[in-house]
Amino acid sequence: MDTFKIFVVEDDPFYGELLKRHLALNPDNEVYLYKTGKECLKNMHLNPDFISLDYGLPDISGLEVMKKIKLTHPNVPIVIVSGQEDVKTAIDLLKEGAYDYFTKTADTKDRLWNAVNKVRENKALHDELDELKEEVGKKYAYEKSIIGKSDAIKEVYRLIEKAIKTNITVSITGETGTGKELVAKAIHYNSPRAKKPFVAINVSAVPRELIESELFGYEKGAFTGATTRKIGKFEQANGGTLFLDEIGEMDMGMQAKLLRVLQERELTRIGGNTLIPVTARIIVATHRDLAKEVQEGNFREDLYYRLLGLPIELPPLRHRGNDILVLASHFMKTFAKENKMKQKQLTKAARERLMKYPYPGNVRELKAIIDLAMVMSDDDVIDEEHITFKTSSAVSDFLLEENTLADYNKKIIRYYLNKNNGNVIKTAKQLDIGKSTIYRLLKNNEL
């Protein structure tokens, strides 16, 4: 158990030392001895777990000291120790919030010992209950934001649990729309950093010439237009979490600067000289295969290993089985609630149509499909006719059909020919195939 802080407030130096030494027999007890009420009140910032308070103090009465303590520390147990046995006084003190009332006798130190142990046991039970509530809260939070029942999602839950217990860097990979930022937030808001900032930046959305100032900030006058000091994302996230989304889009020059900051755990703003400590936890995400990017020379190997940390791979929606229907149901309920609509049900045909689609846009795309279906349906059900896939025809409806690879190849070539107004050379170049292949298929009426 953690250290248990005890205040002994006693004006008799011999008796006070006796109580202190007796209570300190337990090495987990940290006992402080004060001779006046003012000394006790002055040190309440130490947040004691238990107070033994003499009723007849020379400067302030024990009752007044207790009242002042209760104003700032209403839950700390206070045992009043008095040189006289007065039933009325004892009753009044108990009514004012005293934990107990002892008279100074030969066994007072043992009675205090028992009272301390009882409070310790209750504190341990409360701490255990709080921890249990926190754990239940974490699991509920995951299931509320990262929805699913598949084994793949359960594995994501397991890795999140691992991540929140340490400050290890986390690298999240997965296709666009799989929920990488949701996972990053789940880690942050269930970790000890939850009350500190969660700062996110999408590297691919910031122009290359601005990314350094966005991350590290700059001083006034650092360059033309820098009329005031700017605090960068690293500083904004100090003590909390910095989420670097699409880290694979960062250019090599900026990668070198990021690596230095991560290694040194300090930065300087552009145009400045002051070293600023970096205390933020780093979580990165990308839809790219960074190991492959390293092999191809597009990503620094040293930065890759610095960022790898605990890898969490998010599965694409098409690999999550019935999670498609679980998510669809969730999105339907959410949309109905937000728009004050009646709840609707999916027909069997609608469910089958949803299950066949490959979802190149993953969970984000499924939500858009369901939102539109809720609007298009005028009844209490959503049928297959209300399920509309808005992705490019090159990757959508024809993928729902069962075709051979040769058939798919022809459909893709046909799509690009139509897109290019029949330009065979342009189509062949885009698809990296010989133009003679396209001419042959056209000649044989296979396109």
N, C-alpha and C positions, 0 to 999 in steps of 0.2 A: 504493500500500500504506500501511497505518497506520504510525505511528511505531514504530520498533524500538528498545527500551531495552537499553542495554549498560552493564554495570558493569565498570570496570577497577579492580582492587584491586592496588595496587603501592606499596611503601614508598619506592622511589627516585623522588623528585619529577620529575627530568629524564626518566627513562625512562617514567614513568607519563604525563606530559604528551605525550611523543612518541606513545605508543599512542593516547591520547585524540584528539589532533589528526588522526592518520591515519585512525582509524575514523570520525571526524566528517566526513570528506570527502564521505560520502554524506549529503545533507541530511535523509534520512528516519531516520538513526541519531541517537538521543538518548543521548549518552555521559555517564556519571557517573564521576568519579574519586575513589577512597577510598584512604587511606594505611594503614589498619589493618583487621584482620578484624572488629573490633567495629563500626566505622563501616559496613562492608558489611552485617553482620547487622542493625544498627539500621534500615537502609533497605530491607529486603527487602519491606516493605509496598508498595513501588513496582512490584513484580512485574516484574523484569527478564526479557528474552527471551534474554539471553546474558551470561555472566560470564567475564572473563579474570582469573584468580586467581593471584597470586604465591605460590609455595610457601613461601618463607622470610620470612614476615611477622614483625614485631617483637613482637607481642602474642600471637597464636594461630597455630599452624601452619596452612598451607594445607589440609592433610588434615582437621584438626578443623573448620575453617571450612566445608569442603565437606560434611562429615557433618551439621553443623547445618543447612545450607541444604537438604540433601536431605530432612530431616525435615518441612519445611513446603512446599518447592517441589521435589518429586522429579523433575519433568520438565524443569527448566531446564538447558540445556547449559552445562557448566563446563569451560573449557580451563585447565589448570594450566601456569603459566609459571615455569620454574626457572632459577637461575643456573648450575646444575651438571647435567651429563648423567649420569643414573643409570638404567640399564635396569631394575634391580629395583624402584626407586621408581616409575618410570613404569608398570610392570606392575601394581604394587600399587594405584596410584591409578586406573588404568583398571578394575580389579576393583571398586573402591569406587564406581564410577559416573561417573568423569571422562569428558567427551566426547573429550578429547585431551590430549596432554602435549607442550609445546614447551620447548626450551632457549632462553635469551636469546642470540640471534645477530643479525646484521645484517638477516636476512630474516624475523625473527619477526613484525614488524608486517604483512608481506605474507601470511604464513601465517595470522595472525589474521583479516585481511581476507577471505581465501578461506573460512575456517571460518564467519565471520559470514554471508557470502553463501549458503553451503550451507544453514545453519540457516534463513535467511530464506526460501529457496526451498522447503524442506520445510514450513515454517510456512504459507506461501501455499497449498501443495497440501493440507495438512490443513484449512485454513480453507475452501477451495473444496469439499472433500469434505464437511465439516460442513454447509455451506450447502446442498449438494445433498441430503444426508440430511434436512435440515430441510424442504426443499421437498417431497421425496417424502413425508415424514411428514405435512405439511399436507394434501396431496391425499388421502392414505390416510384421514386423520381425517375429512375431509369426506365421503368415500364411505362411511365406516363409520357416520356418524351421519345424514347427509342422503342417503338412498339413492335412486338413480334413474339412468336412462340417457337420458332425454328431453332434447331441445334446451333446454327450459325450465329444467331443473335444471342443465344445463351452464352456462347463463347465470348462474344463482345462484352456482355455483362461481366463475365469472369475477369477479363483483362482490365476493365474499368476498375473493378474492386482492387486489383493489384496496383493500378496507377495511383489511386487516391491515398494509398498508405505511405508513399514516398514522394520525393521531389524529382524523380527520374524524368528525363526528357521523354516525351511520347511522340511517336511518328504515326500518323493515321493515313492509311492509303485506301483508295477505293474510287470507283467511277464517279463521275459528276452526278450529284443528286442522291447519293447514298446516305448522307447525314453526317458528314465528317465534323462540321461545326457543332452539331448536337452532342456528339461524343465528347468533344473538347469541353463544352460547357458542363456536361455531366461530371467530368473529372474535376473541373475547377470548383463547381458549386457543392460538391460532396467532399471536398478536401478541407484541411485546416485553413486554406487560403480563401475560403468562400466569401468572407467579409471584405476582402481586398478586390481591386479591379480585375475584371476580365476584359482584356483589350484584344480586338481582332483586326487584322489587316490582310486583305487579299492582295498578294504580291503582283498577280497578273493584272489587277485593275489599276495599278499605280504606274504612271510613266517612268521609264528607267531613270531619267534624269532627276526625278523627284523622290525615288524610293529611299535614298540615304537620309534626306532631311526628314522624311516621314518617320523613319525608324529611330534616328539618333537626335533629331531636332537641330536647331541652329541658334547662334547668338545674333543679337541686333547688329546690323551692318556687315554680316558675314558675306553678303552678296547683294547685288542690286535688287531692291524690292524687299529685303529683310529689314523692315522698319521696327519690328519688335522681336523679342526672344520667342522661340517656338520650342515647346517641350515635345520630344519625340515619343513614339509608342513604347519604347523600352522604359522610359521614365514614368510614363503614365501607368504602366503595369507594375511598377515596383511593389514588391510584396505580394503581388497577385499572379496572374497568368497572362503571357503574351502568346496569342494564337497566330501563327504565320501560315495562312492558307495559300495553297498553290506555290509552295516553296520551290518547286521544280522549275518555275518560270523565271527565277532570279538569274541575272547575268553573272558571268564569271568574276568580273571586277567587284561586284557587290558581295558575292559569295566570300571573297577573301576578307572583306571588311567585317562581315557578319561573323566569320570564323574567329577573327581576333577578339571581338567583343565576347563571344561565348567562352573563349579560352581564358581571357583575362578577367572576365566578370566585371568589366568596367568600360566606360565609353567617354568620349568627349564630343560635345556638340560641334557642328560645323562652325568654324570660325572661333572656337573657344579653346582654352587650355586646361580647364578644370576637369579632373578625373571624377566621373560620377559612377558610383557603385551600381551594378546591375543585380537586382535581387528577384527579378521576375522568373517564374517557371516558364519553360519554353515547351509549347506543343506545336508541332508542324503537321501539315497535311498536303497531300498531292494526289492527283489522279494518274501521275506518271509512275513508271517503274524506275525509281532512282538508281537502283543497281545497274540497270541497263544504261541509264543516262551517264553514269560514271564510266562504264566501258566505252561508250561512244565519245567521251571527252566533253560532255555537256555539263557535268556537275563534278565539283571537287571531291575527290575521294576522302580527304581528311575531314571535310565538312559533313560528308555523308555519314561517316562513322560517329562524328560528334552529335549528329541529330538523330541517329537511328534509335537509341535508347530502348524504350519498350514499344515494339511495333504492334499496331492494331490494324488489321485488314478488314475492311467492311465489305461484306458480300454484295454483289449486285442483286437487285430485286428478283430477277428471273431465276436465281439460284436459291430462293427462300421459300419455295413451295406455297403452302397455305397462308403464309404471312401476307400474301397479296390480298386475300379476302379479309384477313384480320385488319389490315391497314385500311382497306376500302370501307369497312364498317365504321372504323374510327373516324375517317374523314367525313363520312355521311352524317354521323351524329354531330360532329363538330360544326359542319356547315349548317345543319338544321338549327342548331342552338344559336349560332352567331347571327343567322338570318331570320330567326323566329318562324321557322317552317316546321311542318309535321315531319316526323321521322319516316323514312322510306326503307323498303326492302329490295334486295337484288333478286331478280328472277334466276332460275336455274340457267337459262340461256345467257343471261348477263354475266353470271359467275364464270361460266365456261369460257366466254369471250375474254374476260379479264385474265383468266389463268393461261390462255394461249399466247398472249402478247409478250414480246421480249423486253419491253420497257428500257429503251436506250437511255431515257432520262431518269430511270429508277424511281425512288419514292416521290421525288418532286413532281415527276410526270404523272404518276398515279394520282396524286392529289389534284392536279389540274383536270385530269380526266373525270374524276368523281365530282368535283365542283361543277363542271359543265353538265354532267349527267343530272345532278340534282336540279339544275335550272331547267333543263330541257324536258324533264318528266313532269307531266301535269297530274299524274296519279300518285298513289301511295307506293308504287313500285318503280324500280328502274329496270328496264328491259334492255336487250342487246342493242336495239336501235338507238338507245340513248348513250351508248358507249362509243365515243368517237376518238380515234387516234389521230392526233394532229401533227405527228412527225413526218419527215420527208417520205414520199412514196418509195424512195430508194431503199428505205430501211423499215417500212412499216407493214402495210397490209399483206404484201407478198410473203413476208416472213411468217405470217399466220398459216400459210398453206404448207402442205407437205410436198416438197419438190426435191428433185435430185440436185446435186451440186451444179451440173451442167445447165439445168433449168434456171437456177439462181443466177448463174453467170450471164445467161442470155437476158434475163430481166434487168440486170444491172446495166448491161451494154445498151439495151433499149432505152432505159431511163436517161442515160447520159447523151445518147443520140438525140432524143427529143429535146433535152435541155439545151443542146448545142445546135439546134435547128438542122440536124442531119450532117453536121460537119464531122466526117470520119476521122480526119487527121487530128483534130482537137480532142476528140473522144479517145482515140488510141493513146494519145500522149497523157491524158488525165488518168487513164486506167493502166498505163504502163504495159500495153499489149501491142502486138503488131497490127498495123492497119489492114494487112491482108486477111487477118482473122475476121475482122468486121466485114470486109467485102465478101468473104466466102459465106458468112452467115446470111448476109443480105441476099446474095445470089441464090441461095437455097431456101429463101423465104422462111428463115428460122428466127428472124427478128421482127 
